[in-house]
Structure formats: structure tokens, C-alpha cells
Amino acid sequence: MMLHRAISPAALCAILLAAAVWVPAALAGTSSQPEISDPSGDGTRDSRDITEVWFDGETNTSINATMNVSALESFTGIPDISNLPTTEYEVYFTVGERNYSVACTVPVHGPLGLRISFGVRTVTYSGNGTAAPTETQVSSFSGSYDTAEHILIFPIPKSQIGDPRMGTHLTKTWAAVWNKNYGQSNRTLEDRAPNNGYGQDYIVRGTPGQEVIDVEMTASPKEVRFKPNENAVFKVDLYNNGTSTVNILLTNSTPSTGWSCGIVPENMTLQVNRTLVVTVTVKCPRSVANNTTEVLQLTATISTGKQNHTQSVSLTAITDFIPAKEEQTNFFSAFIKWVQKNPQQFATYLGAIVVVIVVISVAAVLVRRRRQTALSQLPLQPAKG
């Protein structure tokens, strides 16, 4: 909770004058989409309870980091001078392979409590965690310590954090409040945000209003083997790694004759740090040969405001089946199949054949009878003695 003590009007005027000299006015900010969030009520007291931290207000030379806490201490009376606590509010992040922090140091004791300082530090972590970081201050700057709005604003000079270019990520974001009483050599961690792990990345965008379009397309799998009576199904993850919500229209390259490609969904809106899964279904003609390869380009047209970007991913579908064995045919089986397919023609031909056979048979009988008649009319020859 905030610490208050009764003070005289003259002392109050001095404090307000010092505040005007040492603490710049608060800058406007938003907490609708903070990179770092933390549960309220988990700090040691209100003045050391972080609720959220966000990055905004970027220019070509600086990036604002804004920390919101439950309350900020405004004054500690003279009777508490023996305690002489110092509080440090700190935001941590990594640029490339370098670790940095921006810190606000607040000596919370009497009028001197208004001698607040801001600075950029390089940070070294021992092991994989963030416990007990080793910090070295490299520069100072003017920040904002607003007790009315209970926020701190750190205008981070880009020149002091490696001059990150547009599209660079500030990764491994987290924040902390430290306390050190008089005579102590080590700080005590009063609150960490988030409680474990890191917050979201911030992406450097440069000129105010400029957005970074960065949508990652990942196909799983990229190659599918399938049978003609089935479909080749691909899952494509779209992750918005950019700086703003984007609209995405998906299209595919024209498939070969007889092939088709379906995309669900084709048109979508994707928010920052969110993923959508698209299903791509490829069909082939039934007459396709085994081991036929069809390569399709799934193209995403991405837009936000007046900016747009196009990128694509390749999907490969390959037919994979055992062709049916061709039946060995002979004259008889072929004739049977022909009769089954042409019954009327077979009846006509069969009738014609029967007629021919009958005619031939009748003619043969007539010829045989005439021969027998002719033979019977020949004179008999006397037998030789």
C-alpha cells in the first residue's frame, strides 16, 4: 500500500516543485495488448505489484516501455529515515544475443525520494534462468514516474540497445520490482512479471505508424502420398509474428487437368501472436497413373492498412497405389465378353449362321440323293468269268 505521512504545506510545496523538476510528465499509453501480464495482488505490497508492461510510442530513436503497478509510493516521512529503502522497477529484454534492462531507481525516503533516476543496463544471467542477474548500467535517460496514474514510462534509446532495425524482435521480455534496505548488499525480489517464463516479443517497426507484416506459413506435412480414391490432406499453420492484425487471402496455383484443390478457410483475419490452421484438400483424376506428382503453390496475400505482402508454401501430392493386374484374355473369354456387351448383334449373327448351316445341310442332302439316283440308272456290267 502507499505510505503517507502528515507533512507541512511548505514541505508539500517543496515536494511538488521537486517533482516538476525531476520527474517528466506522463506519456499516453495503452494496455489493451500488453507484452507482459501479471496477476494483481501477488506483490509484497501495492507499490511493488506489477500488473502489466507494454511497449508502444515508438519513433526512429526510441521505444517506450510502460509499467503499470497497483500504486506508486509518493513520500516517506522523516521518522522512517532509518530504513532508507531503495526500490528498483525494471523491464528486461533481449536484442539478438545481448540482454538488456531499463531500470527506474527510487530512493523512498523524505524529499530525497523524488530523486528518481532511469538507466539502460546490460544483463548477464547465470544458467538458463533469470534469478540473480548481474547488471551494469551503460547510460541514463529521463523517464516518467507518475504517482497519479501509477505507471512508469521508460523511453528506451535505440542507440543504447544496438540500434535494432525494423522487424527486429525484443525477446525474453519480463519485469521485476526489487527492494534493498539500508545496509543490505543484495536486492530482494518483491514481484516478477510474469511469475514464470517470459512475456511476448515486441517487434521494432521504426517510423510511427509503420507496421511489420510477418506471417509464418508452415505446412504439415509438405508431401502426401495417397490413393486415387482418397484425398491428399495438408494442414498449414499461419502464425502472425508481425506488429498488427492482418487480413489473409489464400489461393493456389492452377492444378493440372483433372486435379482440384480446396482451401478452408480461404479468407481470414489473424491477430498478433495468434495461429490459425488451414486445411488444403487435393484430389486427383481416377484415371491417374501410379507415382504421379502434383506440386501446388499455396499463396497468402497479406494486408493491413495500405501495406500488403505476398508469400507462399509448396505442397506436393503423389499418387501411391498398386495398379490392377490386366486379365489374360483368350479368344473364348473375349468372345464371351463381346456376347455380353452385344446380345442383339450376337442373335443376328447366330441366326445367320444357323440359316447358312441349314442351307448347306439341305444342299448336301440333295447332292447325295442325286448322286445315288444317277448311280442306280447306270447299266449293270456282266461279271468276268
C-alpha positions as CSV (number, residue, x, y, z in Angstrom):
1,M,0.0,0.0,0.0
2,M,1.1,3.6,-0.4
3,L,2.9,5.2,2.6
4,H,1.6,8.6,3.7
5,R,2.7,10.9,6.5
6,A,1.4,14.2,7.6
7,I,3.6,17.0,6.2
8,S,3.6,20.8,6.3
9,P,2.3,22.9,3.4
10,A,5.8,24.3,2.9
11,A,7.2,20.8,2.6
12,L,4.4,19.8,0.3
13,C,5.2,22.7,-2.0
14,A,8.9,21.8,-2.0
15,I,8.0,18.2,-2.9
16,L,5.7,19.3,-5.7
17,L,8.4,21.7,-7.0
18,A,11.0,18.9,-6.9
19,A,8.6,16.6,-8.8
20,A,8.2,19.2,-11.6
21,V,12.0,19.4,-11.9
22,W,13.0,15.7,-11.6
23,V,10.0,13.8,-13.0
24,P,8.8,14.4,-16.5
25,A,5.0,14.4,-17.3
26,A,3.4,11.0,-18.0
27,L,3.1,10.0,-21.6
28,A,0.0,8.5,-23.1
29,G,-0.1,4.7,-23.5
30,T,-2.4,1.7,-23.9
31,S,-2.6,-1.6,-22.0
32,S,-5.1,-3.3,-24.3
33,Q,-2.4,-5.8,-25.6
34,P,0.4,-5.8,-23.1
35,E,3.5,-7.9,-23.9
36,I,3.8,-8.8,-20.2
37,S,0.9,-9.6,-17.9
38,D,0.9,-10.5,-14.2
39,P,-1.8,-11.3,-11.7
40,S,-2.8,-8.5,-9.4
41,G,-2.1,-8.9,-5.7
42,D,1.0,-11.1,-5.9
43,G,3.5,-8.4,-5.0
44,T,4.7,-7.7,-1.4
45,R,2.6,-4.5,-1.4
46,D,0.7,-2.3,-3.9
47,S,3.7,-0.2,-4.8
48,R,5.6,-3.3,-5.7
49,D,2.8,-5.2,-7.5
50,I,3.2,-5.2,-11.3
51,T,0.0,-5.7,-13.3
52,E,1.3,-5.3,-16.9
53,V,4.0,-4.0,-19.1
54,W,3.7,-2.9,-22.7
55,F,5.8,-1.4,-25.5
56,D,4.5,1.5,-27.6
57,G,5.1,5.0,-28.7
58,E,8.0,4.0,-30.9
59,T,9.9,6.6,-33.0
60,N,13.0,6.2,-35.1
61,T,15.1,6.9,-32.0
62,S,13.3,5.4,-29.0
63,I,10.7,2.8,-27.8
64,N,8.5,3.4,-24.8
65,A,8.2,0.6,-22.2
66,T,5.3,1.3,-19.8
67,M,4.9,-0.5,-16.5
68,N,1.6,-0.4,-14.7
69,V,1.7,-1.2,-10.9
70,S,-1.1,-1.2,-8.3
71,A,0.2,2.0,-6.8
72,L,3.4,4.1,-6.5
73,E,4.9,5.5,-3.3
74,S,4.9,9.3,-3.3
75,F,6.5,10.1,0.1
76,T,8.0,8.5,3.2
77,G,8.3,10.7,6.3
78,I,11.4,11.7,8.2
79,P,10.7,9.2,11.0
80,D,11.3,6.4,8.5
81,I,14.7,7.7,7.6
82,S,16.5,4.9,9.5
83,N,15.0,2.4,7.0
84,L,16.2,4.1,3.8
85,P,14.8,1.6,1.4
86,T,15.5,1.8,-2.3
87,T,13.1,0.4,-4.9
88,E,14.1,-0.6,-8.5
89,Y,11.4,-1.1,-11.2
90,E,13.0,-2.9,-14.1
91,V,12.0,-4.2,-17.6
92,Y,14.2,-6.9,-19.2
93,F,14.5,-7.9,-22.8
94,T,17.0,-9.4,-25.3
95,V,18.0,-8.0,-28.6
96,G,19.8,-10.6,-30.8
97,E,22.2,-12.2,-28.4
98,R,22.5,-9.2,-26.0
99,N,20.5,-9.0,-22.8
100,Y,19.4,-5.6,-21.6
101,S,17.1,-3.9,-19.0
102,V,15.8,-0.5,-18.3
103,A,15.6,0.4,-14.6
104,C,13.9,3.1,-12.5
105,T,15.7,3.6,-9.2
106,V,13.6,5.2,-6.5
107,P,15.1,6.2,-3.1
108,V,12.0,6.1,-1.0
109,H,12.8,8.4,1.9
110,G,11.6,12.0,2.6
111,P,12.0,14.7,-0.1
112,L,15.1,12.8,-1.4
113,G,12.6,10.1,-2.5
114,L,11.9,12.3,-5.5
115,R,15.5,11.9,-6.8
116,I,14.4,9.2,-9.3
117,S,16.8,8.0,-11.9
118,F,16.4,6.0,-15.1
119,G,19.1,4.0,-17.0
120,V,19.9,1.3,-19.5
121,R,21.8,-1.8,-18.2
122,T,23.4,-4.8,-19.8
123,V,22.4,-8.0,-18.1
124,T,24.1,-11.4,-17.7
125,Y,22.2,-14.4,-16.5
126,S,23.7,-17.4,-14.7
127,G,22.4,-20.6,-16.2
128,N,19.2,-20.8,-18.1
129,G,17.1,-18.9,-15.6
130,T,16.7,-15.2,-14.7
131,A,17.5,-15.4,-11.0
132,A,20.0,-13.0,-9.6
133,P,21.0,-11.3,-12.9
134,T,24.3,-9.4,-13.0
135,E,23.7,-5.9,-14.3
136,T,25.9,-3.0,-15.5
137,Q,24.5,0.5,-16.2
138,V,25.6,1.9,-19.6
139,S,23.6,5.0,-19.9
140,S,20.9,7.2,-18.3
141,F,17.8,8.9,-19.7
142,S,14.7,10.8,-18.5
143,G,11.6,8.8,-17.8
144,S,8.2,9.2,-16.2
145,Y,7.2,8.2,-12.6
146,D,3.5,9.1,-12.4
147,T,2.0,8.5,-8.9
148,A,-1.5,9.6,-10.0
149,E,-1.7,7.0,-12.8
150,H,0.6,4.6,-11.0
151,I,2.7,4.0,-14.2
152,L,6.3,4.3,-15.1
153,I,7.4,5.0,-18.7
154,F,10.9,4.2,-19.9
155,P,11.7,5.9,-23.3
156,I,14.4,3.4,-24.3
157,P,17.1,5.0,-26.5
158,K,17.6,2.6,-29.5
159,S,21.2,3.7,-29.8
160,Q,21.8,2.1,-26.3
161,I,20.3,-1.3,-27.3
162,G,22.2,-1.9,-30.5
163,D,20.1,0.2,-32.9
164,P,17.6,-2.6,-33.7
165,R,16.3,-2.4,-37.3
166,M,12.7,-2.6,-38.4
167,G,11.5,-6.2,-37.9
168,T,13.9,-7.0,-35.0
169,H,12.3,-8.8,-32.1
170,L,12.8,-7.7,-28.4
171,T,12.6,-11.2,-27.0
172,K,12.6,-12.8,-23.5
173,T,10.6,-9.9,-22.0
174,W,9.9,-9.9,-18.3
175,A,9.8,-7.3,-15.5
176,A,10.7,-7.1,-11.8
177,V,10.5,-4.9,-8.7
178,W,13.5,-5.1,-6.4
179,N,13.9,-3.7,-2.9
180,K,17.1,-3.0,-0.9
181,N,17.0,-1.7,2.7
182,Y,19.8,0.4,4.2
183,G,22.9,-1.7,4.9
184,Q,21.9,-4.6,2.7
185,S,24.3,-5.7,-0.1
186,N,21.8,-7.7,-2.1
187,R,18.4,-6.8,-3.5
188,T,15.2,-8.7,-2.7
189,L,12.8,-9.6,-5.4
190,E,9.4,-8.2,-4.5
191,D,7.5,-9.1,-7.6
192,R,8.2,-10.8,-11.0
193,A,6.1,-10.4,-14.2
194,P,5.1,-12.9,-15.4
195,N,5.6,-15.2,-12.4
196,N,7.4,-17.7,-14.7
197,G,8.8,-17.7,-18.1
198,Y,8.6,-14.7,-20.4
199,G,6.1,-12.3,-22.0
200,Q,5.5,-11.8,-25.7
201,D,8.0,-10.3,-28.1
202,Y,7.9,-6.7,-29.3
203,I,8.7,-6.1,-32.9
204,V,10.6,-3.0,-33.9
205,R,8.7,-1.0,-36.6
206,G,10.6,2.2,-37.0
207,T,8.7,5.3,-38.2
208,P,5.5,5.9,-36.2
209,G,2.5,4.2,-37.9
210,Q,4.7,1.7,-39.8
211,E,3.7,-1.9,-39.5
212,V,5.7,-5.1,-39.9
213,I,4.0,-7.8,-41.8
214,D,5.4,-11.2,-40.8
215,V,3.2,-14.3,-41.2
216,E,4.8,-17.6,-40.8
217,M,3.4,-20.4,-43.0
218,T,4.2,-24.0,-42.0
219,A,2.8,-27.0,-43.9
220,S,2.5,-30.3,-42.1
221,P,3.2,-32.4,-43.9
222,K,4.7,-30.8,-47.1
223,E,4.4,-34.0,-49.0
224,V,1.5,-36.5,-49.0
225,R,1.3,-39.9,-50.8
226,F,-2.3,-41.0,-51.4
227,K,-4.6,-43.3,-53.4
228,P,-6.8,-42.0,-56.2
229,N,-10.0,-43.0,-54.3
230,E,-8.8,-40.9,-51.3
231,N,-7.7,-37.2,-50.9
232,A,-4.3,-35.7,-50.1
233,V,-4.9,-33.5,-47.0
234,F,-2.4,-30.9,-45.8
235,K,-2.6,-28.7,-42.6
236,V,-1.0,-25.3,-42.9
237,D,-0.3,-23.2,-39.8
238,L,-0.4,-19.4,-40.2
239,Y,1.2,-17.5,-37.3
240,N,1.1,-13.7,-37.1
241,N,4.5,-12.7,-36.0
242,G,4.0,-9.1,-37.1
243,T,3.0,-5.9,-35.4
244,S,-0.7,-5.7,-36.2
245,T,-3.8,-7.6,-37.1
246,V,-3.8,-8.7,-40.8
247,N,-6.2,-9.9,-43.4
248,I,-5.2,-13.0,-45.3
249,L,-6.5,-14.3,-48.7
250,L,-5.3,-17.8,-49.7
251,T,-5.1,-19.0,-53.3
252,N,-3.5,-22.0,-55.0
253,S,-1.7,-22.3,-58.3
254,T,-3.8,-23.8,-61.2
255,P,-3.7,-27.6,-60.8
256,S,-3.2,-29.9,-63.7
257,T,-6.1,-31.1,-65.8
258,G,-8.4,-33.3,-63.7
259,W,-6.8,-32.3,-60.4
260,S,-8.6,-30.0,-57.9
261,C,-7.6,-28.1,-54.7
262,G,-9.9,-26.9,-51.9
263,I,-8.8,-24.4,-49.2
264,V,-10.7,-24.0,-45.9
265,P,-10.8,-21.2,-44.9
266,E,-9.7,-19.1,-47.8
267,N,-10.2,-15.6,-46.3
268,M,-9.4,-14.8,-42.7
269,T,-8.4,-12.2,-40.1
270,L,-5.4,-13.0,-37.9
271,Q,-4.4,-11.1,-34.8
272,V,-0.9,-10.6,-33.5
273,N,0.7,-13.6,-31.8
274,R,-2.2,-15.9,-32.9
275,T,-2.2,-19.0,-35.1
276,L,-4.9,-20.3,-37.5
277,V,-4.9,-23.7,-39.1
278,V,-5.9,-24.0,-42.8
279,T,-6.9,-27.3,-44.4
280,V,-5.9,-27.9,-48.0
281,T,-7.5,-30.9,-49.8
282,V,-6.1,-32.1,-53.1
283,K,-8.0,-34.6,-55.4
284,C,-6.7,-36.4,-58.5
285,P,-8.5,-37.9,-61.5
286,R,-9.4,-41.5,-61.2
287,S,-7.5,-42.4,-64.3
288,V,-4.2,-41.1,-62.9
289,A,-1.1,-43.3,-63.2
290,N,0.8,-44.5,-60.2
291,N,3.5,-42.3,-58.8
292,T,2.2,-39.1,-60.4
293,T,3.4,-36.0,-58.7
294,E,1.4,-32.7,-58.5
295,V,3.1,-29.6,-56.9
296,L,0.8,-26.8,-55.8
297,Q,1.8,-23.3,-54.5
298,L,-0.4,-22.1,-51.7
299,T,-0.1,-18.3,-51.8
300,A,-1.1,-15.9,-49.0
301,T,-1.9,-12.3,-49.8
302,I,-1.5,-10.5,-46.5
303,S,-2.6,-6.9,-46.0
304,T,-3.0,-4.3,-43.2
305,G,-3.9,-0.7,-43.8
306,K,-2.2,0.4,-47.0
307,Q,0.5,-2.3,-46.7
308,N,0.5,-5.7,-48.3
309,H,2.8,-8.7,-48.7
310,T,2.7,-12.0,-50.6
311,Q,4.3,-15.3,-49.6
312,S,3.8,-18.9,-50.4
313,V,4.5,-22.5,-49.5
314,S,4.8,-25.6,-51.8
315,L,2.6,-28.7,-51.3
316,T,3.4,-32.0,-53.1
317,A,0.8,-34.7,-53.7
318,I,2.0,-38.1,-55.0
319,T,-0.3,-40.9,-56.1
320,D,0.7,-44.2,-54.5
321,F,-1.2,-47.4,-55.3
322,I,-0.8,-50.8,-56.8
323,P,-2.3,-50.8,-60.3
324,A,-4.9,-53.6,-61.0
325,K,-3.5,-56.5,-62.9
326,E,-4.7,-56.8,-66.5
327,E,-6.6,-60.1,-67.1
328,Q,-5.0,-62.5,-69.6
329,T,-7.6,-62.9,-72.3
330,N,-8.1,-65.6,-75.0
331,F,-10.5,-65.9,-77.9
332,F,-13.1,-67.7,-75.9
333,S,-13.2,-65.2,-73.0
334,A,-13.1,-62.3,-75.4
335,F,-16.0,-63.8,-77.3
336,I,-18.0,-64.3,-74.1
337,K,-17.4,-60.6,-73.2
338,W,-18.4,-59.5,-76.7
339,V,-21.6,-61.5,-76.5
340,Q,-22.4,-60.0,-73.1
341,K,-21.9,-56.5,-74.4
342,N,-23.7,-57.1,-77.8
343,P,-26.5,-59.5,-77.3
344,Q,-28.7,-58.3,-80.2
345,Q,-25.8,-58.4,-82.7
346,F,-25.0,-61.9,-81.4
347,A,-28.6,-63.1,-82.0
348,T,-28.5,-61.7,-85.5
349,Y,-25.2,-63.3,-86.3
350,L,-26.3,-66.6,-84.7
351,G,-29.4,-66.6,-86.8
352,A,-27.5,-66.0,-90.0
353,I,-25.1,-68.8,-89.1
354,V,-28.0,-71.2,-88.4
355,V,-29.5,-70.4,-91.8
356,V,-26.2,-71.0,-93.6
357,I,-25.8,-74.3,-91.8
358,V,-29.3,-75.4,-92.7
359,V,-28.9,-74.3,-96.4
360,I,-25.6,-76.2,-96.5
361,S,-27.1,-79.3,-94.9
362,V,-30.1,-79.3,-97.3
363,A,-27.8,-78.8,-100.3
364,A,-25.6,-81.7,-99.1
365,V,-28.7,-84.0,-98.8
366,L,-29.9,-83.0,-102.3
367,V,-26.5,-83.6,-103.8
368,R,-26.2,-87.0,-102.1
369,R,-29.6,-88.1,-103.4
370,R,-28.9,-87.0,-106.9
371,R,-25.7,-89.0,-106.9
372,Q,-27.5,-92.1,-105.6
373,T,-30.1,-91.7,-108.4
374,A,-27.5,-91.4,-111.1
375,L,-25.7,-94.4,-109.9
376,S,-28.9,-96.5,-109.9
377,Q,-29.6,-95.7,-113.5
378,L,-26.2,-97.0,-114.8
379,P,-26.3,-100.4,-116.8
380,L,-25.1,-103.4,-114.9
381,Q,-21.8,-104.8,-116.2
382,P,-21.5,-108.7,-116.7
383,A,-19.2,-110.3,-114.4
384,K,-16.0,-111.6,-115.8
385,G,-15.6,-115.5,-115.8
